[in-house]
Amino acid sequence: MRHVLFVSGSRAEYDILRSVIGAIDATDGMRASVVITGAHLAPMYGHSADLIEADGVTVAARLETLLNTDTPSGRVKSAAIQLSGLADLLVDRRPDFVVAPMDREEAITTALAGAYVGIPVVHIGGGDTAEDGNIDNSVRDAVTKLSHLHMVTTERSAERVRRLGEEPWRVHVVGAPGLDRLVAEPLLDDETLWAELGHQPAGPFVVLIQHPIITSADESGDLMEMTMRALLGVGRPVLVGYPNSDAGSQRSIAVIDRYVARHPDVFFGYRNVERRLFVNLLRRAHVLVGNSSAGIIEAPLLGLPVVNIGPRQVGREHSGNVLFVDHDEAAIAAAVRRAMDDEGFRASVAAGDSVYGDGTAGRRIAAILRDQPIDARLLWKVATY
């Protein structure tokens, strides 16, 4: 039986991987397991390991690696701890494939460990790119060169991976796995959703997910403050979630906590929330604000307008639902008003057109890994440039 090992360090990353994990387990002759690490095991970020365990997936190991720090060097040191643990784990378990997820530190530690110990590395999300100066772009390309199979989301991404010198037979266009659960998740009624979230906004509302950027980590608190002021100026309820664990996140969290405590129109929607609740929250939102990749990848399929603030995600392949604005209070407020009140714009977004596929990526990836020969050709990387 083929064993596919997944590594996940954050709630957003796990949500993307979940449909692939399920598809592997549902495929004859295959099984999946997950290494829980990074922010999943940190109480500050909601200890989202609990959500994974509640999902019933097989947990291969728990690697506690995230240092309690808000600095760029802390992220590197955490990755070093993670790399050491993964190397030992892969040697001990010898899975048939190890999955390197997207573009955070888990991706590069997984790819490094797998490549060095001779485990075929499967990279999900390679070839994607943005013009935001974020370290994720470099990590993504580095993981591509360390990986043996590439599950990319679009043909444009596939072409970039091939231009990096990867042999075409290694590259598979499967769509974005994050869409799979949007399609499959049942619709919850209002009473159930708001009872479980603990609050029902009065009227149209904003969901805010704003992550820090490594190049401006010291300013993350000020940038979150600016966004909060802009949204309060619009005068609509705001449901805000915690950012990821990147450098600067603790500054952002301090601002979020202060606004939730002082302003009746700002509600702490979640540290971590079950996927079924998050999907149904986005289905009811009037606009998603911030800089989350959910606005680029998942939101179009839901017909949800997005206001993307600042450089993060700029230049990334996207659908017509996204309004890009600088981190400027007046510009943010104007874009949010347009996204919420411009009926022409909202109608154009409502069609749900997405460049990232149709919600079947998990099944496609499972079929590819079921049929892929595991041999010297797979492990022997040859550059085509």
N, C-alpha and C positions, 0 to 999 in steps of 0.2 A: 504493500500500500504506500503510495507516495505521500510524503509528509511535507507540507508547506508551512514554514514558520514565518509569522508576521511580527514586526516590532512596532510598537506604538508608544508615543510619549506625550500625546496631548489629546484632548477631547475632540477637537476638530478633525485631527488626523484619523482617529479611530472611527468617527462617523463616516469618513470617506472609505475606509478599509472594510467596514462591517459587511457590506453586500458581497465583497469578494470572499471574505472568510466564510460567509454562509453558502456561497456558491461552491466553494471548494468542498465543504462538508457534505453538500448535497450531491456531489459527483462520485459515482462508483469508483472505487479504487483509490480515493484520495481522502486526506484528513488535514485539518488546519489546527494550528495552535498559535497563541499570542504571547509575546514577551511584553509585560507591562512595565514601563519605566518612566523616567522624566517627571513631568508635571502631574501625571496620573496619580502618583503616590504622595503628592504634596498637599497638605490640608489647606494651604493658602489658595490653591486653585480648585478646591472643592473635592479633592480625593476622588477623581473620576474613575479610579480603579473599581469603585463600587458599582458603577454603571456597567462596566465590562463584565464583572462577575455576575451581575443580575441578568445579563444577556445570555448567560449559559454557555459561552464559548470556552474552549479548553485553554487554560492558562498554563503556559510552559514554564514561566518563571516570573518573578518580580525583582527587578533590579532598581534599587533606590539610588538614584544618581544626581538628583537636582540639588545643587547647593542653594542655601538661602541667601541670595545675593542679588543685587540689582545692577551689576556691572557687566560689560562685555567679556572681561576676562573670566568671570564666573561661569558664563555659558560655555567657554572653551574647556575649563576645568571639569565641568559637569560632563561634557562630551568625552573627556579622557577617561573618567570613571566608567562611563557607559561602554566605551570601546573595550576596555579591559574585561568587563563582565560578559559582553557579547562574544568575545573571542573564546573564552573558556566554555561558554554555553554551546557554541556551534561545534567545537571540537567534541564535546560530550554527547550532544544529541544527534549530530550529523543528519540534519534534514535534507530532503532532496532539493528543495529550493528555499531561499530566504528572500523575503520581500522587503525592499528598501522603499519606504514611503515618501514620496514627494521631495521636499527640499529643506527640511529642518535638520538639526544635528542627528536625529535618529537615522535619517537617510544615509548620511555619510559614514557614521559609525557602523551601521549595518553593512554597507557596501564594502568598506575597508576590511571588516572582519571576514565577511563571506569570501571576498576575492583572495585574501591571503591564506585562508584555510581550505580553499578549493570547493566551496559550496556555490552552485549557480545562483547569481544574484538577479532578482527580478525587480526592475525599477518601474514604479507607477508615476506618471506625470512628467517624464522627461521631455525636453524640447520646448516646454513652456518658457516664456520670458517676459520680463517687464523692464521698463526704463527708469526704475526707481532707485537704483544704486544700492538695493538691499543685498545683504550677504546671501540670501536665499538663491539668487540667480547663479552665483558662482558655485554654491553647493550643488545645485541641480545639475549643472554641466559636469562637475567633477564626478558626481554619482553616475552619470551617463557613461563616462569612460571606465568606471569600475564595474559596471553591470554587464550581464550576459544576455538579458532579454529586456526589451523596452515596451511597456504598455502605455502608449501615448494617447492623449485625448482627442487630437485633431490631426488632419493631414498636414496642416502647416507645422505643427510640432514634430510630426514624423520627418518632414523634410529637414528641419533643423538638426535632428538627431543624426540623420544620414550625413549632413554636412560636417558634423563633428567626427566623421570617419567611421561610423558604425555600419557594419554590413547590413544591407537591406533586409535580409531574411530574419534578422533579430528584431526588427521593428514592427509592431502591431498597433494599428489604430483601433482602439476599443471604446472610445468615449470616456467620460468622466464618471468614475464609480460613485461619486457623491450624489449623482442624479438618481441612482437606482432606488434609494430609499424614499426619495421624494415621490416617485411614481407609486411605490408599493405601500407607503404609509397610509393607514386608514384615516378617514376624516373623523375628528372628534367633535362632539357637540360643544357649544359654548359653555354650558354648565360644567361639564367635565374639565375642559381645558382651564378655565379660570379658577375653578376650585383647586386644581392641582398646582397651578402656578401661584396661587395665593392673592391674586389681584386681577380685576377687570378694568381696563382703562375706560374712561368716559369719552366715547367718540373715537374718530380716527387717530391712530397713534404711530409713533416712530419707534423702530428698534435700532439701537446704537451698539455697534461692535467696532471699537477703534483700538488697534494694536500699536505699540510703540515701534519705531524704526531705529535700527541699530546706529545709523549715522546721526540721529538726533535724539538719542536716549535721554540725555540730560534735560531736554525740553519736553519730554513726554507729558509731564504734569501740566505744564503751561498750555500745550496743544489740546489736551483733554478739557482743560478749563475753557478754552476758546470755543470748542465745539459745544460744550454744555451751555455757555452763554447764548450762542447762536440758536440752539434748539429751544431754549426757554423764550427767546424773542419771538419765535414762530408761534408759541402759545398752544402747542399740542402735547399730550402726554408722551413721555419718553420711557421706554423699557430698556434698560442698559445692562449689558453683561460684562463680566470681567474680561480683560485682554488675555493674550497668551503670556507665556513665561519669559519672553525676551527681555533683554536689558531695558530698563525704564518702566517695566510693568508695575512695579510697586509705587512709583510716583503717580501713574495713571489711576491705580486702585485707590490711593489716598484721596484723589479728587472725586472719584465716583462715590466713595463712601460719604464724603462731606456733602455732596449734592443730594444724595438720597436722604440723608438725615435732615436737610434743611429745606428742601423744596418739595411741596406736595405733588407736583406734576412729574417728578422723576422717581421712577420705581426700579428697585433692584430686581430685575427679572430673573437672574440666575448667576450662580458661579458655574455650576454644571447642571444641565437639564437633560432629561431623557430625549432621545431623538424624536420620538413620536410627539412630544410636547413642543419641541423646537420647530419641527416642520409645520405643525398646526398653528404655531404662533406666527411664523412667516406667512402662512396662507392668509392670515387676517390683518397683517401689518399693511399700512399705507405706503411706507417707504422704509428701506434699510439704509442706514447712514453709517459712515465710518470708513474703514479700509479693509474689510475682511474679504478673503477670496470667495466667500459665500455669495457676495454680491455679483461677482464676475461669473461664477460657475453655476451655482444652484438657483439664484434668484430669477434668471431669465425664464426657466422652465415653469416657474410659479407665476409669471406675469407680474413680478414685483419690481417697481421702480427703485433705483439705487442712486444715492449720492455718495460718490467716492471722494474722500478728502485727502489732499496732499499727494505726495509722490508715489506712495505704495500702490501697486497695481497699474500705474500709468504705463501705457504701451503694451499692455497684455491683451491678447486676443479676447474680444468681448462682443456681446450682443448689443442691441440698441436700447437696452433698459438702463444704461449707466450714464449719469451726468458726472463728469470729472471737474472738481473745483480745487483751487488752492486753499491752503489753510488760512482763511481770512473770514472773519466773523460775518461780515455782510454777504460775502459770496456764498457761504454755507447756508445762511438763512434764505437767500433768494432761490438757491437750487432746491432746497427742501420744500419751499412754497410751490415751486413749479412742479416738483414730483408729486405733491399731494393734491394740487388744485387745478393743474392744467389738464383738462379732460382730453384734449387732443393727444398730448404726450402719453397720458395713462392708457388711452385706447390703443395706441401703437405698441405699447408694452404688453398689454393684456393678452395678445395672441400667443405668448409663451414660446416664441422662437428661440432656440438655443444652438450655438455653434458647438456645444460640447456633448452632443449625442442625445439618446432617447431613453436612457435609464436601463440599459442591458449590459453594462460593462462587466459586472461581476461574472455573469454566465460566460461571456466571451473569454475572459481571462482564465477561468477554470478550464474551459475546453482547450485552450492553447497549452496550459501547463500539463494537462492530462496527456496530450498527444506529442509533446516535445521530447525527442530523444535526449537522454542525458548521457553525453558521450564526449570524446575528446574535442570534437568540432565545437560543441557548445562552450566548453571551458577555454578553448584556445582562441583568444581575442586577436583578430587581424584588422588593422586599420586600413581603410580604403582611400584615405587622402594621400 
